[in-house]
Amino acid sequence: MEPVTMKKVERDGVKYRISVYHDQDAGDPTREFDGVGEIYSFCSRHRSYDADARAREANNRDAVPLGYFEHGQCVWFVFGAAPPGADCPWDGVPFAGLWVPDKTILDEASSLTGKDRRDLMWKRAAQACVTYTQWCNGDIYGYTVERLESCDKCRAVTAETLDGCWGIYGSDEAIREAEAFVATQ
């Protein structure tokens, strides 16, 4: 697999190579992580489609309505908070699905009522939309950090893998995490 980006870093005279790759094995964050909640689409073409989603809204005071926009890549967002340019009537739907909290979020909100509880639910729904959108668009990465050594005689370069991590949302974050590892060396 070819890296998406590669960066050479030097620290205390030692050279390192950071390689960032697409993580093609990342699972749906709404199903794999606690504290994300679940996203249900009203569209039968979506993986998150649920024929009973509208009934969930009626029966769940914590459900948050979501909008959807797609033009090349998709964007999920909390109803009424479409990002700039995502209000096109041909490529977007202002009410396209629902976010429903999971047990972790319900536990977090157990002492809240009224506006405070609703604000927390909308905040968590917005966070889930960002994460879920990244997953839908394949914006998940892994990195490796290698220490590079050059032979003075033959100029051959050898690389020793020191660290690697996968399942990172956003390529910039993958680079930051790899650089943080190098800083500890």
N, C-alpha and C positions, 0 to 999 in steps of 0.2 A: 504494500500500500504506500502510495506517495504522500508525503506530508503536504498539508495545506500551506504551511509556512515553516520556515526554518530560520533560526537566529543564532549567531555566535556571540558568546559573552565571555569576557575575561575577568577573573577575580584573583587577585594576589598572584598574578603571573601564570595561573592555570587557565586553559581554554576549555570552554564547554560549548556543546551544541544543543540547542533546544529545538525539538521538532514537534509540531502540532499536527494532529490528524483528526479527520472526522471520526466520531464514535458511531459506527453503524449498528452497534448492538444495544444502544440505550433503549430502555423500556419506557413505557408511558408513565410520566411522573405522577399522574393522578391515581395510578394504580399501584405504583411502587413505593411512593413516599408518604409517610404520615405527615399531616399538617398542610397538605395541598388542597384537599377536597376533591370533588369529582366534577367534571364538565360533561354536560349532556347536550347534544345537538338535536335540533328539530329536523335536520336534513338527513335523509336516509343514505346519502352518499358518504357521510362522515363516519369514521371509525367510532366516534363517541355517540352515535345516534342511539336514541332511546325513544321508542314509541310512547312510553308513559311519562316522558319528560314534562309535558304540560300539567299532568296530574300531580307531579311532584311539587310544582309551583303552588298549586292550590292547597296542598297539604303540608307545606313546609314554610314556616314563617322566616326561616333563615336563608332560603334560596334567593340567589341574586340573578336577575336577568342579564343575559350577555348578548352582545352584538358580534357580528362577524364580517370580515372584509377579506376578499381574495382578488389579487391581481398579480399573478406570478407566484407570490407567496401569501400565506394567510396571516391574519391578525385576529385574535380573540380579544375582546375588551368588555369592560363592564358597561351595561346599557347607559347611553347618554354620555359616554366618555370616549368617543371614537377619536383615534389619533388624526392629526391633520391629513387631509386627502382621503380619508377612509369613509367619507360620507356619500360616495357615489351610489346612486340608486340602482345601477346595473351590476356593480361588483360587491355590494355590501347589503347586509340586512341588520337593521337596528336591534331587532329582537330575534335572535337566532338560536338561543339555547339558554341553559341554566347552569349555574355553579351551585353545588350543594356541599356544605361543610362535612368533613369527616369527624370521627370521634375525637381526635386530637384537638381540633378547632372547637368542637362543642364543649370539651372539657375546659379549654381556655376561656370560653365565653360563659361558663356556668354561673358566674356571679354577676354577670352584666344583664341589664334590662333596657328596654326602650331604645333611645337614640344611640347610646353607647354600644349596645349589642349590635345594632344595625350597622353602625360605622365600622365596627370590627369585621363584620361579615363582608362588607363591601371592600374593605382594605385587603382582606385575605383573598377575596375573589379576584381583585385586580392583580395581586401577586401570582395567583394561580394562572391567570390569563397570560402573563409574561412568560412563565415557565413552560406552559403548555404550547404556546405559540412557538417558542424556541424548539421544542421537541418536534412539533408538526413540520417545521421548516428545516429540520436537520442541523440546527445550530448547536450541536453538542460535540464536544471534542475530548481528546486525550492528548497527553504529551509524554515525551521521553526526554531525559537529560542525560547527555553523554559527556564524559571527560575525554578530551582529545589530546593525544600525544604524538609528536612528530619525531621521526628519526633524523638526526642531524646528517647522517651519512647518505641514506637513500631517499630521504624526504617523504617516506611513506607515513601515512597518518593512521593511527589505530584509535578506535573508539571503545570506551568501556561504558556500558549503560549503568547509571547510578540510581535513577529514579524514573518512575512513570506513574501516571494517574489517568483514569478515564471517567467519563460521565460528568464532564464539566460543561456548564451551560455558558456559551459565548466564548469565542476564540480569544478575545482580549483577557478574559478571566483565566483561561488555560495558560496563556503566556505569563500573567502575573503570578500564578501559582508556581510555575516552573522557575521563574526568576527568584521567587521567595526561597525555593529549595536551594538554588545556587548560592544565595546569600548566606545560607547556613554552612556552606562548605569551607 
